[in-house]
Amino acid sequence: MVAVMSLASCGSKSESGQNLAESSSGDMEAYESSDVNAIEQARPEIMVMPSDQTMQNSFCVKTKTIDGRKYIIRDYQKFLLEDDNFKTVVRAIQDRFIQNGYPLNDLEQTLKSIDTQDATNIADNLAMDTKTQLLQTASPDIILELDLSTVADYTKSASADKSVKYTISGIDAYTNKVIATAESGQLTGKSVTEIVNADLQSRLPKLMGDLQKHFSDVLTRGRDITVTINMDADSNQKLTDESIEGDTYADEIIDYIKSHTVKGAYKMQTNTGDQLTFTNVRIKVLNDDGTQYGVYDWTRDLQKYLKKNLGLSCENRSQGLGEVVLTVKGIK
C-alpha cells in the first residue's frame, strides 16, 4: 500500500503518459457507482505559505497584546500586494507539484474566501490569527513554508543581476513538525523566476519523495493528533466521578481512545478531575470504503459517544487542524 501511494502521489506516469489515478470517463452514473479510488482520496493537499521571516522582511508581521498575552499577527494580503517575487516563485513551485499530481490550495484564493479585515477573532478567550483561519479554511495536509530573500544591486546597473536564496520547509499541518526541506545556495541571474525555476528542477524530486514518505506513514500508522477534554469551570463534577456505566468518566474515555486509534496508539499526558490530555493519538485517515476520515469526523464520533453512553454534553473548542479540544458543559 505504501509503495503504491508513493508512486501515485508523486505523479508517476504510465507509458501512455497518463497519471496512475484514472481520469473520469464522462459517465457520471458509472463514476458514482464505481469503487472509491483510495489513492485519489488520500493524496496529500499542499499549500505554499511565506515564512514569518520573509513576512517580517516586508514588515507584514507584528505582535499584539490581548489580555496580557502576546500574539503574532500576520498580514498576508499586504504581503502578497507588496512582494511580487514571492508570488512568481510560488507559481513556479505550484506548477511543479501540479505536474506531479498533487492537489493544491492557493494562498491568495483562500484569503479571498475568509474575512481578513480583523486579524484576530476572539472566542472563548483564544486569539485566532489569519494563519489559523487560513489553515482551518483550506485544511492542507502539508504546508510548504517558503523563506525567500532577494537582492539586486542597482547602484551598478539598472539591469543588475539579482541574488536569490530560498529554503522550502515541508511541514505537517496537523503536528507543525518539519518533515522535509530543500535549500538553495546563493543564486544569481536576471530573473528571480528563471533562477529559482532552474534550481527547483534538481531539488524538488527529493523534497517530494520525503513528503510522500511521510504521508505514506500517515496512511499506514494514522494521523498524529492531540486530544484534550476539560471540565467546564462552573461544573461541580469531575472526570474522576463515577459514570453511569459504573467506571469513572476518565477511565471510560481512555477505553474509548484505546479502541478508536490505530493499534491503540496514544500517550496520556494529564489525568485529573478537571482535564484529560493525550498526545500522539493516531487516528485513521480513510474509512473501509476508501472515503476520507478526518479529525472532525473523529471528534464528532467521540462527542456522540460521550453524550449517548456517558451523558456528557460537550462543546467543541478546537482551533488547530491536529487538535481536539472538548469542554464538558454538563453531566446528565
Residue pairs with C-beta under 8 A, 6 or more apart in sequence:
1 219
1 220
2 216
2 217
2 219
2 220
4 39
5 39
5 42
5 212
5 215
5 216
5 219
6 209
6 212
6 213
6 216
7 20
8 19
8 20
8 21
8 39
8 43
8 101
9 39
9 42
9 43
9 44
9 101
9 102
9 212
9 215
10 100
10 101
10 208
10 209
10 212
11 19
11 99
11 100
11 101
11 102
12 19
12 20
13 19
13 20
14 20
19 101
20 39
21 37
21 39
21 40
21 43
21 101
22 37
24 31
25 31
35 289
35 290
36 289
36 290
36 291
37 290
38 286
38 290
41 286
41 290
41 291
41 292
42 215
42 219
42 285
42 286
42 292
43 101
43 102
43 103
44 102
44 141
44 142
44 211
44 212
44 215
45 102
45 103
45 104
45 105
45 138
45 139
45 140
45 141
45 142
46 97
46 102
46 103
46 104
46 105
46 140
46 141
46 142
46 143
46 144
46 211
47 104
47 105
47 106
47 107
47 110
47 134
47 135
47 138
47 140
47 142
47 143
47 144
47 173
48 90
48 93
48 94
48 104
48 107
48 143
48 144
48 146
49 107
49 131
49 134
49 143
49 144
49 145
49 146
50 76
50 79
50 83
50 86
50 145
50 146
50 147
50 148
51 145
51 146
51 147
51 167
51 169
52 61
52 72
52 74
53 147
54 83
54 86
54 146
54 147
54 148
54 149
55 61
55 74
55 75
55 76
55 79
57 149
58 78
58 79
58 82
58 83
60 74
60 75
60 76
60 78
60 79
60 82
61 72
61 73
61 74
61 75
62 72
62 73
62 75
63 70
63 71
63 72
63 73
64 70
64 71
64 73
64 119
64 120
64 127
65 71
66 120
66 122
66 127
67 125
69 127
71 120
71 127
71 129
72 129
73 119
73 120
73 129
73 130
74 119
74 129
74 130
74 131
75 119
75 130
76 107
76 111
76 116
76 130
76 131
76 134
77 111
77 116
79 86
80 86
80 87
80 107
80 108
80 111
85 148
85 150
85 192
86 146
86 148
87 108
88 192
88 193
89 146
89 148
89 166
89 192
89 193
89 196
90 107
90 146
91 193
92 193
92 196
92 197
92 200
93 144
93 146
93 168
93 200
93 204
94 104
94 106
96 200
96 204
97 104
97 204
97 208
98 104
100 208
102 208
105 138
105 139
105 140
107 134
110 134
110 137
110 138
111 130
111 134
113 137
114 133
114 134
114 137
116 130
116 133
119 129
119 130
120 127
120 128
120 129
121 127
121 128
121 133
122 128
124 317
126 317
126 319
128 319
132 319
132 320
135 143
135 173
135 320
135 321
136 319
136 321
139 173
139 294
139 321
140 173
141 172
141 173
141 174
141 215
141 218
142 170
142 171
142 172
142 173
142 179
142 211
142 214
142 215
143 170
143 171
143 173
144 168
144 169
144 170
144 171
145 168
145 169
145 170
145 171
146 166
146 167
146 168
147 166
147 167
147 168
147 169
148 164
148 165
148 166
149 164
149 165
149 166
150 162
150 163
150 164
150 192
151 162
151 163
151 164
152 160
152 161
152 162
152 163
153 160
153 161
154 160
159 190
161 188
161 189
161 190
162 188
162 189
162 190
162 191
162 192
162 195
163 186
163 187
163 188
164 184
164 186
164 187
164 188
164 189
164 192
164 195
164 196
165 184
165 185
165 186
165 187
166 183
166 184
166 196
166 199
167 181
167 182
167 183
167 184
168 181
168 182
168 183
168 203
168 207
169 178
169 180
169 181
170 178
170 179
170 180
170 181
170 207
170 210
170 211
170 214
171 177
171 178
171 179
172 179
172 214
172 224
172 322
173 321
173 322
174 223
174 224
174 225
174 295
174 320
174 321
174 322
175 224
175 225
175 322
176 322
179 210
179 211
179 214
180 207
180 210
180 211
180 214
181 207
182 203
182 204
182 206
182 207
183 203
184 196
184 199
184 203
187 195
187 196
187 199
188 195
189 195
218 224
218 285
219 285
219 286
221 262
221 263
221 265
221 282
222 261
222 262
222 265
222 282
222 283
222 284
222 285
223 282
223 283
223 284
223 285
223 295
223 322
224 280
224 281
224 282
224 322
225 281
225 282
225 283
225 295
225 298
225 322
225 323
225 324
226 277
226 278
226 279
226 281
226 322
226 323
226 324
227 257
227 266
227 276
227 277
227 278
227 281
227 302
227 323
227 324
228 275
228 276
228 277
228 278
228 323
228 324
228 325
228 326
229 239
229 253
229 275
229 276
229 277
229 314
229 326
229 327
229 328
230 274
230 275
230 325
230 326
230 327
230 328
231 237
231 238
231 239
231 273
231 274
231 275
231 327
231 328
232 327
232 328
232 329
232 330
235 328
235 329
235 330
235 331
237 331
238 249
238 273
238 274
239 248
239 249
239 250
239 253
239 272
239 273
239 274
239 275
239 276
239 328
240 248
240 249
240 250
240 272
240 273
241 248
241 249
241 273
241 331
242 248
242 249
243 249
243 252
243 310
243 311
244 310
244 311
245 252
245 309
245 310
247 255
249 310
249 312
249 331
250 271
250 276
252 309
252 310
253 276
253 306
253 310
254 268
254 271
254 276
256 302
256 305
257 266
257 278
257 281
258 264
258 266
260 283
260 298
260 301
260 302
261 281
261 282
261 283
262 282
262 283
262 284
263 282
265 280
265 281
265 282
266 278
266 279
266 280
266 281
266 282
267 278
267 279
267 280
267 281
268 276
268 277
268 278
269 277
269 278
269 279
270 276
270 277
271 277
281 324
283 293
283 295
283 298
284 293
285 292
285 293
285 294
286 292
286 293
287 293
295 318
295 321
295 322
295 323
295 324
298 324
299 316
299 318
299 324
299 326
302 324
302 326
303 314
303 316
303 326
306 312
306 314
306 326
306 328
307 313
307 314
310 331
311 331
311 332
312 328
312 330
312 331
313 328
313 329
313 330
313 331
313 332
314 326
314 327
314 328
314 329
315 326
315 327
315 329
316 324
316 325
316 326
317 325
317 326
317 327
318 324
318 325
318 326
319 325
